[in-house]
Amino acid sequence: MTNPFDGIPGADLAYFREQSERFAASGASPAVPRLAATAILLRPDGAVLLMRRPVKMVFGGRWVFPGGSADPIDAEPGGSELEIAARAALREVREETGLVVAAEQLLAWARWVTPEFEPRRFDTYFFIGLVDAETDAVEVNGETEEHRWLTATAALAGYAAGQLSMLPPTVVTLRELADLSTMDAVRAAAVAKDLSSPILPRLP
């Protein structure tokens, strides 16, 4: 995979460079990442759900997939870190959208760790959540200002045009999905994924 910082908007790159230089000058140790989960809800027509976070929230103003930190309740049945993250992903989808995704419709896709220069860091498992119905029924809450169902190609076009502000993991995921034309292709790609070595973005 190419560096996820390649090709991002100039303002975003300048922000990340400033954060990186400030962290390096501080001499501080990187924050310990918190376990988190993200769910890319995928409809049969190829559309995925993107949600714009309020400005005052983490990732404020950005278009993201539903998700958040793992809670103690997610770990109650025990299991591996991946299993805890999967339960967190299903819970976050219910809380943020009102939609229910069956556990068997959740496909492990990727694992990203927030860059070391960020003050708040997450070890985030990304899952594809297959949505059977052609649904647009999303119950948004205070964590979302706006939502859209878009194909990966349309979302990337909005990003390139400066209309949809997104972080590198979101963009990389959309690029991967844009190359897959069917649900079967997505399932096959998910089987081949290796989440044992997380992606830790580094500035070029």
PEBELJO-V615269 format. One record per residue. N is the residue number from 1. RES is the residue in one small letter. SS is DSSP state (@ for helix, = for strand, . for the rest). D_LAST is the distance of its C-alpha to the last C-alpha in whole Angstrom. Layout:
BEGIN
N&RES&SS&D_LAST / N&RES&SS&D_LAST
END
This chain:
BEGIN
1&m&.&13 / 2&t&.&10 / 3&n&.&7 / 4&p&.&9 / 5&f&.&7 / 6&d&.&7 / 7&g&.&11 / 8&i&.&11 / 9&p&.&14 / 10&g&@&13 / 11&a&@&15 / 12&d&@&13 / 13&l&@&10 / 14&a&@&12 / 15&y&@&14 / 16&f&@&11 / 17&r&@&10 / 18&e&@&14 / 19&q&@&14 / 20&s&@&12 / 21&e&@&13 / 22&r&@&17 / 23&f&@&16 / 24&a&@&15 / 25&a&@&18 / 26&s&@&21 / 27&g&.&21 / 28&a&.&21 / 29&s&.&21 / 30&p&.&19 / 31&a&.&21 / 32&v&.&23 / 33&p&.&22 / 34&r&=&25 / 35&l&=&26 / 36&a&=&26 / 37&a&=&26 / 38&t&=&25 / 39&a&=&28 / 40&i&=&27 / 41&l&=&31 / 42&l&=&31 / 43&r&=&35 / 44&p&.&36 / 45&d&.&36 / 46&g&.&32 / 47&a&=&31 / 48&v&=&29 / 49&l&=&30 / 50&l&=&27 / 51&m&=&28 / 52&r&=&27 / 53&r&.&27 / 54&p&.&29 / 55&v&.&27 / 56&k&.&29 / 57&m&.&27 / 58&v&.&24 / 59&f&.&22 / 60&g&.&24 / 61&g&.&25 / 62&r&.&22 / 63&w&=&24 / 64&v&=&23 / 65&f&.&25 / 66&p&=&28 / 67&g&=&27 / 68&g&=&27 / 69&s&=&28 / 70&a&.&30 / 71&d&.&34 / 72&p&@&36 / 73&i&@&39 / 74&d&@&36 / 75&a&@&36 / 76&e&.&40 / 77&p&.&41 / 78&g&.&39 / 79&g&.&37 / 80&s&.&33 / 81&e&@&30 / 82&l&@&29 / 83&e&@&33 / 84&i&@&33 / 85&a&@&30 / 86&a&@&32 / 87&r&@&34 / 88&a&@&32 / 89&a&@&31 / 90&l&@&34 / 91&r&@&35 / 92&e&@&33 / 93&v&@&34 / 94&r&@&37 / 95&e&@&37 / 96&e&@&34 / 97&t&@&36 / 98&g&.&39 / 99&l&.&38 / 100&v&.&39 / 101&v&.&37 / 102&a&.&39 / 103&a&@&37 / 104&e&@&38 / 105&q&@&36 / 106&l&=&33 / 107&l&=&30 / 108&a&=&28 / 109&w&=&24 / 110&a&=&21 / 111&r&=&20 / 112&w&=&17 / 113&v&=&17 / 114&t&.&15 / 115&p&.&12 / 116&e&.&14 / 117&f&.&14 / 118&e&.&16 / 119&p&.&20 / 120&r&.&21 / 121&r&.&20 / 122&f&=&21 / 123&d&=&21 / 124&t&=&22 / 125&y&=&24 / 126&f&=&24 / 127&f&=&27 / 128&i&=&28 / 129&g&=&32 / 130&l&=&34 / 131&v&=&36 / 132&d&.&40 / 133&a&.&41 / 134&e&.&40 / 135&t&.&40 / 136&d&.&39 / 137&a&.&40 / 138&v&.&38 / 139&e&.&39 / 140&v&.&37 / 141&n&.&37 / 142&g&.&36 / 143&e&.&32 / 144&t&.&32 / 145&e&.&32 / 146&e&=&32 / 147&h&=&32 / 148&r&=&31 / 149&w&=&32 / 150&l&=&30 / 151&t&=&29 / 152&a&@&25 / 153&t&@&25 / 154&a&@&27 / 155&a&@&24 / 156&l&@&21 / 157&a&@&24 / 158&g&@&24 / 159&y&@&20 / 160&a&@&20 / 161&a&.&23 / 162&g&.&22 / 163&q&.&25 / 164&l&.&23 / 165&s&.&20 / 166&m&.&18 / 167&l&.&16 / 168&p&@&13 / 169&p&@&15 / 170&t&@&18 / 171&v&@&17 / 172&v&@&16 / 173&t&@&19 / 174&l&@&21 / 175&r&@&19 / 176&e&@&21 / 177&l&@&24 / 178&a&@&24 / 179&d&.&25 / 180&l&.&28 / 181&s&.&31 / 182&t&.&33 / 183&m&@&34 / 184&d&@&35 / 185&a&@&31 / 186&v&@&30 / 187&r&@&32 / 188&a&@&31 / 189&a&@&27 / 190&a&@&28 / 191&v&@&30 / 192&a&.&27 / 193&k&.&25 / 194&d&.&24 / 195&l&.&23 / 196&s&.&23 / 197&s&.&20 / 198&p&.&18 / 199&i&=&14 / 200&l&=&12 / 201&p&.&9 / 202&r&.&6 / 203&l&.&4 / 204&p&.&0
END
